[in-house]
Amino acid sequence: MADPKCPDCGESGIEKIVSTPSKEQSRQNAPWYYVAHCESCGHVYGIFTKHVFGRSGPQLIVEGRK
């Protein structure tokens, strides 16, 4: 299997792809999403959301609302 290569800086290897949690957090202090990016140059590969399931199905928790 070939190692992934960053299209911006050319760094290669799965260890160069890192994820950073969002500053926005749920009431339980869990990040809303994670950003997968190149450790060297910051090229963004994707954003992965955190799913929140409540009693009545999926819920969106908006900061400042209760």
N, C-alpha and C positions, 0 to 999 in steps of 0.2 A: 504494500500500500504506500502511495506517495505521500510525503508530508505536505500540508497546506502551505502556500506561499502568499505573502501579502502583496496585493496588486500595487500598493503605493510605494513601499520601501524595499520590497524584495526579500525580507526576512522569511525564513522557512522553519517549520516545526510546530507541532501542536502545542508545545510549551510556550510559544510566543503569543498564543491567543488566550487572553485572560477575560474575566468578567468583573464588572464593577457594579455594586448595588446602587439603586437610585437614592437620591436624598429624600424623596418623598417616601413616607412610611405609613403603614396601617396603624390602627390603634394598638396593636400588639408589637409595634416597633419592627415589623418585618418590611423589607423593601417592596415597593409596588412592582418593580421590574428590574432586570439586570441587562447591562449593555455588554455584549461580547465585542472586544476590540483588540487590535494589535498592540502588544506591549511596547513596541518601539516607537511607532509613529501615531497611534491612536485611530487608525482606519477602523471604522465601525462595520462589523460583519452582520450584526442583527441585534434586535431587542427582544427579550423574552419576558413576558408578563407573568405576574404571580396571580394565580386563580384563587378567588375567595368564594367559598360555598357556604351559604347560610341555610336556615331552616326552609326557606321558600325558594331556593335555587341560587344561582349566582348573584352576587351583590357587588356594587361598586361603593367603596367607602370614600366619601369626599371629605377632605380635611376641613375642619371647622364646623361640620354638621354632626349631629348626634341622633 
